[in-house]
Amino acid sequence: MAGEGAPPGEPEEARVAVEAVFREERGLLLASLVRRFGDLDLAEEVTSEAIEAALRHWPAEGVPARPGAWLLTTARRKAVDRLRRDQVYA
């Protein structure tokens, strides 16, 4: 179907896709996260966590139609989760 991502494939294919998207989208990801949360360290950490999540999920689920948006959404959610957790334990 149009608009859907690539079908599930080999882990190596997903790794190559993650690397390519990360190279192309890294600056935008970090800039968006820093603008949203005001913390470069947090932005870098959650970007790394989003990459790890992609490496786990994309081989089984396929590469999403908009992989950069997937990474940004995942990183944002991880940042919000971390900030909430930090507030609870502060």
Secondary structure as UniProt FT lines:
FT   TURN            2..3
FT   HELIX           11..37
FT   HELIX           40..61
FT   HELIX           67..88
//
